[in-house]
Amino acid sequence: MSRPELDQVKRRYADVTAQLDALATADAGLSETDAQTRQELLEEQGKIEHWLWALEPD
């Protein structure tokens, strides 16, 4: 993966994290759609974390 691609993945991770933070503030009143979106974002965040862990130099 090239450096620009890695930077893009990091930006997506930051975006996913921001969306999760926004949903967390309304967690008590999440609709079913928001709850599903939250689950999808958590799954995507986990995948990105795995990629970043595998790609980052020590």
N, CA, C and O atoms as a GROMACS GRO file, in nm:
protein
  232
    1MET      N    1   0.085  -0.117   0.000
    1MET     CA    2   0.000   0.000   0.000
    1MET      C    3   0.090   0.123   0.000
    1MET      O    4   0.185   0.133   0.078
    2SER      N    5   0.058   0.215  -0.088
    2SER     CA    6   0.137   0.337  -0.098
    2SER      C    7   0.105   0.431   0.018
    2SER      O    8   0.004   0.415   0.088
    3ARG      N    9   0.191   0.528   0.037
    3ARG     CA   10   0.171   0.626   0.145
    3ARG      C   11   0.039   0.702   0.128
    3ARG      O   12  -0.033   0.720   0.227
    4PRO      N   13   0.005   0.749   0.005
    4PRO     CA   14  -0.124   0.818  -0.010
    4PRO      C   15  -0.243   0.727   0.026
    4PRO      O   16  -0.341   0.773   0.083
    5GLU      N   17  -0.234   0.599  -0.010
    5GLU     CA   18  -0.341   0.506   0.024
    5GLU      C   19  -0.351   0.488   0.176
    5GLU      O   20  -0.461   0.483   0.231
    6LEU      N   21  -0.237   0.478   0.241
    6LEU     CA   22  -0.235   0.464   0.386
    6LEU      C   23  -0.295   0.589   0.452
    6LEU      O   24  -0.371   0.578   0.548
    7ASP      N   25  -0.260   0.705   0.400
    7ASP     CA   26  -0.317   0.829   0.453
    7ASP      C   27  -0.469   0.832   0.435
    7ASP      O   28  -0.542   0.880   0.522
    8GLN      N   29  -0.517   0.781   0.321
    8GLN     CA   30  -0.661   0.776   0.296
    8GLN      C   31  -0.729   0.683   0.396
    8GLN      O   32  -0.837   0.714   0.446
    9VAL      N   33  -0.668   0.570   0.425
    9VAL     CA   34  -0.723   0.476   0.523
    9VAL      C   35  -0.728   0.542   0.661
    9VAL      O   36  -0.826   0.526   0.734
   10LYS      N   37  -0.624   0.615   0.696
   10LYS     CA   38  -0.621   0.684   0.826
   10LYS      C   39  -0.730   0.790   0.834
   10LYS      O   40  -0.793   0.808   0.938
   11ARG      N   41  -0.754   0.862   0.722
   11ARG     CA   42  -0.861   0.961   0.720
   11ARG      C   43  -0.997   0.894   0.736
   11ARG      O   44  -1.084   0.945   0.807
   12ARG      N   45  -1.016   0.781   0.670
   12ARG     CA   46  -1.143   0.707   0.683
   12ARG      C   47  -1.161   0.660   0.827
   12ARG      O   48  -1.272   0.665   0.880
   13TYR      N   49  -1.054   0.616   0.890
   13TYR     CA   50  -1.060   0.573   1.029
   13TYR      C   51  -1.105   0.689   1.118
   13TYR      O   52  -1.189   0.672   1.206
   14ALA      N   53  -1.047   0.805   1.095
   14ALA     CA   54  -1.085   0.923   1.173
   14ALA      C   55  -1.232   0.958   1.150
   14ALA      O   56  -1.302   0.996   1.243
   15ASP      N   57  -1.278   0.945   1.026
   15ASP     CA   58  -1.418   0.973   0.994
   15ASP      C   59  -1.511   0.874   1.064
   15ASP      O   60  -1.613   0.913   1.121
   16VAL      N   61  -1.478   0.746   1.058
   16VAL     CA   62  -1.558   0.644   1.124
   16VAL      C   63  -1.563   0.668   1.274
   16VAL      O   64  -1.669   0.658   1.337
   17THR      N   65  -1.449   0.702   1.332
   17THR     CA   66  -1.442   0.728   1.476
   17THR      C   67  -1.529   0.848   1.512
   17THR      O   68  -1.598   0.846   1.614
   18ALA      N   69  -1.526   0.952   1.430
   18ALA     CA   70  -1.609   1.071   1.456
   18ALA      C   71  -1.758   1.036   1.448
   18ALA      O   72  -1.837   1.083   1.530
   19GLN      N   73  -1.795   0.955   1.351
   19GLN     CA   74  -1.935   0.915   1.339
   19GLN      C   75  -1.978   0.832   1.460
   19GLN      O   76  -2.088   0.848   1.512
   20LEU      N   77  -1.889   0.743   1.506
   20LEU     CA   78  -1.920   0.663   1.625
   20LEU      C   79  -1.934   0.752   1.748
   20LEU      O   80  -2.022   0.730   1.831
   21ASP      N   81  -1.848   0.851   1.760
   21ASP     CA   82  -1.856   0.944   1.872
   21ASP      C   83  -1.990   1.019   1.871
   21ASP      O   84  -2.052   1.038   1.975
   22ALA      N   85  -2.033   1.060   1.752
   22ALA     CA   86  -2.160   1.132   1.740
   22ALA      C   87  -2.277   1.041   1.780
   22ALA      O   88  -2.370   1.086   1.847
   23LEU      N   89  -2.271   0.916   1.739
   23LEU     CA   90  -2.377   0.823   1.775
   23LEU      C   91  -2.374   0.792   1.924
   23LEU      O   92  -2.479   0.769   1.985
   24ALA      N   93  -2.257   0.790   1.983
   24ALA     CA   94  -2.244   0.758   2.126
   24ALA      C   95  -2.312   0.862   2.212
   24ALA      O   96  -2.364   0.830   2.319
   25THR      N   97  -2.313   0.986   2.168
   25THR     CA   98  -2.376   1.091   2.247
   25THR      C   99  -2.528   1.074   2.251
   25THR      O  100  -2.594   1.124   2.341
   26ALA      N  101  -2.582   1.004   2.152
   26ALA     CA  102  -2.727   0.982   2.146
   26ALA      C  103  -2.761   0.835   2.170
   26ALA      O  104  -2.870   0.790   2.134
   27ASP      N  105  -2.669   0.761   2.230
   27ASP     CA  106  -2.681   0.616   2.242
   27ASP      C  107  -2.812   0.571   2.306
   27ASP      O  108  -2.869   0.471   2.262
   28ALA      N  109  -2.860   0.640   2.406
   28ALA     CA  110  -2.980   0.597   2.477
   28ALA      C  111  -3.103   0.600   2.387
   28ALA      O  112  -3.196   0.520   2.406
   29GLY      N  113  -3.106   0.689   2.292
   29GLY     CA  114  -3.224   0.702   2.207
   29GLY      C  115  -3.200   0.661   2.063
   29GLY      O  116  -3.265   0.715   1.973
   30LEU      N  117  -3.110   0.568   2.038
   30LEU     CA  118  -3.080   0.529   1.901
   30LEU      C  119  -3.198   0.455   1.837
   30LEU      O  120  -3.259   0.368   1.899
   31SER      N  121  -3.227   0.493   1.715
   31SER     CA  122  -3.328   0.419   1.639
   31SER      C  123  -3.266   0.287   1.593
   31SER      O  124  -3.145   0.267   1.605
   32GLU      N  125  -3.348   0.199   1.540
   32GLU     CA  126  -3.296   0.072   1.490
   32GLU      C  127  -3.196   0.095   1.378
   32GLU      O  128  -3.094   0.026   1.369
   33THR      N  129  -3.225   0.192   1.292
   33THR     CA  130  -3.134   0.225   1.181
   33THR      C  131  -3.002   0.277   1.235
   33THR      O  132  -2.895   0.236   1.187
   34ASP      N  133  -3.006   0.367   1.334
   34ASP     CA  134  -2.883   0.419   1.392
   34ASP      C  135  -2.804   0.309   1.462
   34ASP      O  136  -2.681   0.307   1.455
   35ALA      N  137  -2.873   0.218   1.527
   35ALA     CA  138  -2.805   0.107   1.594
   35ALA      C  139  -2.736   0.018   1.492
   35ALA      O  140  -2.625  -0.029   1.516
   36GLN      N  141  -2.800  -0.005   1.378
   36GLN     CA  142  -2.739  -0.085   1.273
   36GLN      C  143  -2.620  -0.011   1.213
   36GLN      O  144  -2.515  -0.071   1.189
   37THR      N  145  -2.636   0.118   1.190
   37THR     CA  146  -2.525   0.199   1.139
   37THR      C  147  -2.407   0.194   1.235
   37THR      O  148  -2.293   0.180   1.193
   38ARG      N  149  -2.436   0.205   1.364
   38ARG     CA  150  -2.331   0.199   1.466
   38ARG      C  151  -2.257   0.066   1.458
   38ARG      O  152  -2.134   0.062   1.464
   39GLN      N  153  -2.331  -0.044   1.444
   39GLN     CA  154  -2.269  -0.176   1.434
   39GLN      C  155  -2.182  -0.186   1.310
   39GLN      O  156  -2.070  -0.238   1.316
   40GLU      N  157  -2.231  -0.136   1.197
   40GLU     CA  158  -2.153  -0.138   1.073
   40GLU      C  159  -2.026  -0.055   1.088
   40GLU      O  160  -1.920  -0.095   1.041
   41LEU      N  161  -2.037   0.061   1.152
   41LEU     CA  162  -1.919   0.146   1.173
   41LEU      C  163  -1.818   0.078   1.265
   41LEU      O  164  -1.698   0.086   1.242
   42LEU      N  165  -1.867   0.011   1.369
   42LEU     CA  166  -1.776  -0.061   1.459
   42LEU      C  167  -1.701  -0.172   1.384
   42LEU      O  168  -1.582  -0.192   1.406
   43GLU      N  169  -1.772  -0.242   1.296
   43GLU     CA  170  -1.708  -0.347   1.217
   43GLU      C  171  -1.604  -0.287   1.123
   43GLU      O  172  -1.494  -0.340   1.110
   44GLU      N  173  -1.639  -0.177   1.057
   44GLU     CA  174  -1.544  -0.111   0.967
   44GLU      C  175  -1.424  -0.060   1.044
   44GLU      O  176  -1.310  -0.072   0.998
   45GLN      N  177  -1.448  -0.003   1.162
   45GLN     CA  178  -1.339   0.047   1.245
   45GLN      C  179  -1.243  -0.067   1.281
   45GLN      O  180  -1.122  -0.050   1.277
   46GLY      N  181  -1.298  -0.182   1.316
   46GLY     CA  182  -1.215  -0.297   1.350
   46GLY      C  183  -1.130  -0.342   1.232
   46GLY      O  184  -1.013  -0.375   1.250
   47LYS      N  185  -1.188  -0.344   1.113
   47LYS     CA  186  -1.113  -0.383   0.994
   47LYS      C  187  -1.000  -0.284   0.967
   47LYS      O  188  -0.887  -0.324   0.938
   48ILE      N  189  -1.031  -0.155   0.977
   48ILE     CA  190  -0.929  -0.052   0.952
   48ILE      C  191  -0.817  -0.064   1.055
   48ILE      O  192  -0.700  -0.053   1.020
   49GLU      N  193  -0.852  -0.085   1.182
   49GLU     CA  194  -0.750  -0.101   1.285
   49GLU      C  195  -0.658  -0.219   1.252
   49GLU      O  196  -0.537  -0.210   1.269
   50HIS      N  197  -0.717  -0.328   1.203
   50HIS     CA  198  -0.637  -0.444   1.166
   50HIS      C  199  -0.543  -0.410   1.051
   50HIS      O  200  -0.425  -0.445   1.055
   51TRP      N  201  -0.594  -0.341   0.948
   51TRP     CA  202  -0.510  -0.301   0.835
   51TRP      C  203  -0.396  -0.211   0.880
   51TRP      O  204  -0.281  -0.231   0.843
   52LEU      N  205  -0.430  -0.111   0.961
   52LEU     CA  206  -0.328  -0.017   1.006
   52LEU      C  207  -0.222  -0.087   1.089
   52LEU      O  208  -0.103  -0.060   1.074
   53TRP      N  209  -0.264  -0.177   1.176
   53TRP     CA  210  -0.169  -0.252   1.258
   53TRP      C  211  -0.075  -0.333   1.169
   53TRP      O  212   0.045  -0.340   1.196
   54ALA      N  213  -0.130  -0.395   1.064
   54ALA     CA  214  -0.050  -0.478   0.974
   54ALA      C  215   0.041  -0.394   0.885
   54ALA      O  216   0.148  -0.441   0.845
   55LEU      N  217   0.001  -0.273   0.852
   55LEU     CA  218   0.074  -0.192   0.755
   55LEU      C  219   0.173  -0.094   0.816
   55LEU      O  220   0.271  -0.056   0.751
   56GLU      N  221   0.150  -0.054   0.939
   56GLU     CA  222   0.237   0.045   1.002
   56GLU      C  223   0.375  -0.014   1.029
   56GLU      O  224   0.387  -0.126   1.080
   57PRO      N  225   0.479   0.060   0.994
   57PRO     CA  226   0.613   0.013   1.029
   57PRO      C  227   0.632   0.020   1.181
   57PRO      O  228   0.572   0.103   1.248
   58ASP      N  229   0.714  -0.067   1.231
   58ASP     CA  230   0.740  -0.070   1.376
   58ASP      C  231   0.812   0.052   1.424
   58ASP      O  232   0.841   0.064   1.543
   0.00000   0.00000   0.00000
